[in-house]
Amino acid sequence: MHESNSSVGKARTMDKNRRELLTKAGAAGLGLLATSCAALERRSPQPVQPAVQGPAVQVLYGPTPLEEMMREHGVVNRLLLVFDELVHKIREDQKAPVGMFTNASNLVDEFVGNYHERLEEKHIFPAFRKGGRMVELVEILNMQHTRGRRIAAEAYELAGSGDPTREPQRSRLISAYRKYTFMYRAHVAREDSVLFPALWQVMDGTEMRDLEERLKEEERRQFGGGGLDKVIETVADMERELDIHYLSRLTP
C-alpha cells in the first residue's frame, strides 16, 4: 500500500513538472514569435505618408529663353532670304520694289541691330564671360555684331541715296547685302548649335526664369502688345511682295 501511494506521488510530480515545462516552452515560443513579428514589421516598407499640400505652384507657359532667342533667329533668317531675293532681282535686272530695299534695311537696323543683338550683349554674353566658358567665341560674336551694324548702316544709306537698281548703287548694295548675309548665317548657326545650348552651364533654373521675364518685358517695351508677332508679320508682307512667302513654291 505504501509503495502504491509512493508511485502515485511520483506520477503527480512528473505530471506537474511536464505541465510547467510545456507552459515555459509555450511562453518562450510566443516571445520568439512576437520578436520575429516585430523584426518583420521593422523590415517591411512603411506606408508613405502624403506630403503636406502647400500653395499651388504657378506654371509659366511660353517659350523658354533659348526658344525665344532661336525664334528671333528664325526671323533673322527670313530677313536674309528677303535680302537674297532682292540681290537676285537686281542682278538679273528683274523688277524689284524700290521701297523694299529701304524697308528691309530699316527692319534689320530696328530688329536685329537695336533689339536682338542688344539682348544677347546685355543678357547672354555676360553670363558666359562670368562663367568663364566660351569667352573667345563670345568675343567673336560680339565683334560681328559691331561689324554687322556697320554693314547694315551702309546698306541703308545706299538704298536711300538713289535708284538701287542702277549703278553705282547696285553693285555696292549687292556687295553689302552679300557680306551681311554670309557673315550672319554663320553667326546665327554658331549661336544656335554651340552657344545657346550651353546656356544651362552658366545659368541655374532661377536665373533662367528671371531671364525669361526680362526678355518678355524687353519685347513688350520694343514692340508693344503684339510683340514679336508684329515683326514676323512685317517680314511676311515683304515675302508676299517678293513672291517668296509660300513655302511650297521654294521647293526645287
C-alpha positions as CSV (number, residue, x, y, z in Angstrom):
1,M,0.0,0.0,0.0
2,H,2.8,2.4,0.9
3,E,4.6,1.5,-2.4
4,S,1.4,2.3,-4.3
5,N,1.0,5.7,-2.7
6,S,4.6,6.5,-3.5
7,S,4.1,5.6,-7.2
8,V,1.1,7.9,-7.3
9,G,3.0,10.8,-5.8
10,K,5.8,10.3,-8.3
11,A,3.4,10.3,-11.1
12,R,1.7,13.5,-9.9
13,T,5.1,15.2,-9.5
14,M,6.1,14.2,-13.0
15,D,2.8,15.4,-14.4
16,K,3.3,18.8,-12.7
17,N,6.8,19.1,-14.0
18,R,5.7,18.3,-17.5
19,R,2.9,21.0,-17.4
20,E,5.4,23.6,-16.1
21,L,7.8,22.7,-18.9
22,L,5.1,23.0,-21.6
23,T,4.0,26.3,-20.1
24,K,7.5,27.7,-20.2
25,A,8.1,26.4,-23.7
26,G,4.8,27.9,-24.9
27,A,5.7,31.3,-23.3
28,A,9.1,31.1,-24.9
29,G,7.6,30.3,-28.3
30,L,5.2,33.2,-28.0
31,G,8.0,35.5,-27.1
32,L,10.0,34.3,-30.1
33,L,7.0,34.8,-32.4
34,A,6.4,38.3,-31.1
35,T,10.1,39.2,-31.6
36,S,10.0,37.8,-35.1
37,C,6.9,39.7,-36.0
38,A,8.4,42.9,-34.6
39,A,11.5,42.4,-36.7
40,L,9.5,41.6,-39.8
41,E,7.5,44.8,-39.2
42,R,10.7,46.8,-39.0
43,R,12.0,45.3,-42.3
44,S,8.7,45.8,-44.1
45,P,8.4,49.1,-46.1
46,Q,6.4,51.6,-44.2
47,P,3.5,53.3,-45.9
48,V,4.4,56.6,-47.4
49,Q,2.7,59.5,-45.7
50,P,1.2,62.0,-48.1
51,A,3.1,65.3,-48.3
52,V,1.5,68.3,-46.9
53,Q,-0.1,70.2,-49.7
54,G,1.4,73.7,-49.9
55,P,0.2,76.6,-52.1
56,A,-0.2,75.9,-55.8
57,V,2.9,76.5,-57.9
58,Q,2.4,78.8,-60.8
59,V,3.5,77.3,-64.0
60,L,4.5,79.7,-66.8
61,Y,3.6,78.5,-70.3
62,G,5.5,80.0,-73.2
63,P,8.9,79.9,-74.9
64,T,12.0,79.4,-72.8
65,P,14.8,82.0,-73.2
66,L,16.6,79.6,-75.6
67,E,13.4,79.0,-77.6
68,E,12.8,82.7,-77.7
69,M,16.3,83.6,-79.0
70,M,16.1,80.8,-81.6
71,R,12.7,82.1,-82.7
72,E,14.2,85.5,-83.2
73,H,16.9,83.8,-85.2
74,G,14.2,82.4,-87.4
75,V,13.0,86.0,-88.1
76,V,16.6,87.0,-88.9
77,N,16.9,84.1,-91.4
78,R,13.7,85.1,-93.1
79,L,15.1,88.6,-93.5
80,L,18.3,87.2,-95.0
81,L,16.1,85.4,-97.5
82,V,14.5,88.7,-98.4
83,F,18.0,90.1,-99.0
84,D,18.8,87.1,-101.2
85,E,15.8,87.7,-103.3
86,L,16.5,91.4,-103.7
87,V,20.0,90.7,-104.8
88,H,18.8,88.1,-107.2
89,K,16.3,90.5,-108.8
90,I,18.7,93.4,-109.3
91,R,21.5,91.2,-110.6
92,E,19.1,89.7,-113.1
93,D,17.7,93.1,-114.0
94,Q,14.3,92.0,-112.8
95,K,11.7,94.4,-111.4
96,A,12.1,94.9,-107.7
97,P,10.1,97.1,-105.3
98,V,12.4,100.1,-104.9
99,G,11.0,100.9,-101.4
100,M,11.7,97.3,-100.3
101,F,15.5,98.0,-100.1
102,T,14.9,100.8,-97.6
103,N,12.3,98.9,-95.6
104,A,14.4,95.7,-95.3
105,S,17.5,97.7,-94.3
106,N,15.4,99.6,-91.7
107,L,14.0,96.5,-90.2
108,V,17.4,94.9,-89.9
109,D,18.5,98.0,-88.1
110,E,15.4,98.1,-85.8
111,F,15.0,94.4,-85.1
112,V,18.5,92.9,-85.5
113,G,20.9,95.6,-84.5
114,N,18.9,97.5,-81.9
115,Y,17.0,94.7,-80.4
116,H,18.1,91.1,-80.8
117,E,21.8,91.8,-80.7
118,R,21.4,94.1,-77.7
119,L,19.6,91.3,-75.8
120,E,22.5,89.0,-76.4
121,E,25.0,91.6,-75.4
122,K,23.1,92.5,-72.3
123,H,21.9,89.1,-71.0
124,I,23.6,86.2,-72.8
125,F,27.2,87.2,-73.4
126,P,27.8,88.4,-69.9
127,A,26.7,85.1,-68.4
128,F,29.3,83.3,-70.4
129,R,32.0,85.8,-69.5
130,K,31.1,85.5,-65.8
131,G,31.1,81.7,-66.0
132,G,34.4,81.6,-67.9
133,R,33.0,79.5,-70.7
134,M,33.3,80.0,-74.5
135,V,34.7,83.5,-73.9
136,E,36.7,83.5,-77.2
137,L,33.5,82.6,-79.2
138,V,31.5,85.3,-77.3
139,E,34.1,88.0,-78.2
140,I,34.0,87.0,-81.9
141,L,30.2,87.0,-81.9
142,N,30.2,90.4,-80.2
143,M,32.7,91.8,-82.8
144,Q,30.4,90.5,-85.6
145,H,27.5,92.4,-84.1
146,T,29.5,95.6,-84.4
147,R,30.6,94.8,-87.9
148,G,27.1,93.8,-88.9
149,R,25.6,97.1,-87.7
150,R,28.1,99.0,-89.8
151,I,27.3,97.0,-93.0
152,A,23.6,97.4,-92.3
153,A,24.0,101.1,-92.0
154,E,25.9,101.2,-95.3
155,A,23.2,99.2,-97.0
156,Y,20.5,101.6,-95.6
157,E,22.4,104.6,-96.8
158,L,22.9,103.1,-100.3
159,A,19.2,102.1,-100.5
160,G,18.1,105.6,-99.8
161,S,20.7,107.6,-101.8
162,G,19.4,106.8,-105.3
163,D,18.0,104.1,-107.5
164,P,19.3,100.8,-106.1
165,T,18.7,99.0,-109.4
166,R,21.2,101.3,-111.2
167,E,25.0,101.7,-111.0
168,P,26.9,102.6,-108.9
169,Q,24.4,101.9,-106.1
170,R,23.5,98.5,-107.4
171,S,27.0,96.9,-107.2
172,R,27.7,98.5,-103.8
173,L,24.3,97.4,-102.4
174,I,24.8,93.8,-103.7
175,S,28.2,93.7,-102.1
176,A,26.8,95.0,-98.7
177,Y,23.9,92.5,-98.7
178,R,26.1,89.6,-99.6
179,K,28.7,90.4,-96.9
180,Y,25.9,90.8,-94.3
181,T,24.1,87.6,-95.2
182,F,27.2,85.5,-95.5
183,M,28.5,86.5,-92.1
184,Y,25.1,86.4,-90.3
185,R,24.2,82.9,-91.5
186,A,27.4,81.6,-90.0
187,H,26.9,83.8,-86.9
188,V,23.4,82.5,-86.2
189,A,24.3,78.9,-86.9
190,R,27.1,79.0,-84.4
191,E,24.9,80.5,-81.7
192,D,22.1,78.0,-82.3
193,S,24.4,74.9,-82.4
194,V,27.1,75.8,-79.9
195,L,26.4,78.9,-77.6
196,F,22.7,78.7,-76.8
197,P,22.6,75.0,-75.8
198,A,25.4,75.7,-73.3
199,L,23.5,78.5,-71.6
200,W,22.4,75.9,-68.9
201,Q,26.0,75.6,-68.0
202,V,26.3,79.2,-66.9
203,M,22.8,79.8,-65.6
204,D,20.8,78.0,-63.0
205,G,17.0,77.5,-63.0
206,T,16.3,80.7,-61.1
207,E,18.4,82.8,-63.4
208,M,16.7,81.2,-66.4
209,R,13.3,82.1,-65.1
210,D,14.5,85.7,-64.4
211,L,15.9,85.9,-67.9
212,E,12.5,84.7,-69.3
213,E,10.7,87.5,-67.6
214,R,13.3,90.1,-68.7
215,L,13.1,89.0,-72.3
216,K,9.3,89.3,-72.2
217,E,9.5,92.8,-70.8
218,E,12.1,93.9,-73.4
219,E,9.9,92.5,-76.2
220,R,6.8,94.4,-74.9
221,R,8.8,97.6,-74.5
222,Q,10.2,97.4,-78.0
223,F,7.3,96.2,-80.0
224,G,4.2,96.8,-77.8
225,G,1.4,94.4,-77.2
226,G,1.9,92.4,-80.4
227,G,5.4,91.6,-79.6
228,L,7.5,89.6,-82.0
229,D,4.4,88.6,-83.9
230,K,4.3,92.1,-85.3
231,V,7.8,91.8,-86.7
232,I,7.0,88.4,-88.2
233,E,4.0,89.8,-90.0
234,T,6.1,92.7,-91.4
235,V,8.6,90.2,-92.7
236,A,5.8,88.1,-94.2
237,D,4.4,91.2,-96.0
238,M,7.9,91.6,-97.6
239,E,7.9,87.9,-98.6
240,R,4.5,88.2,-100.2
241,E,5.6,91.3,-102.2
242,L,8.6,89.4,-103.5
243,D,6.6,86.2,-104.1
244,I,8.7,84.1,-101.7
245,H,6.1,83.8,-98.9
246,Y,4.6,80.4,-99.9
247,L,7.0,77.7,-98.7
248,S,5.8,75.1,-101.3
249,R,7.0,77.4,-104.1
250,L,10.5,77.3,-102.8
251,T,10.7,73.6,-103.3
252,P,13.1,72.8,-106.2
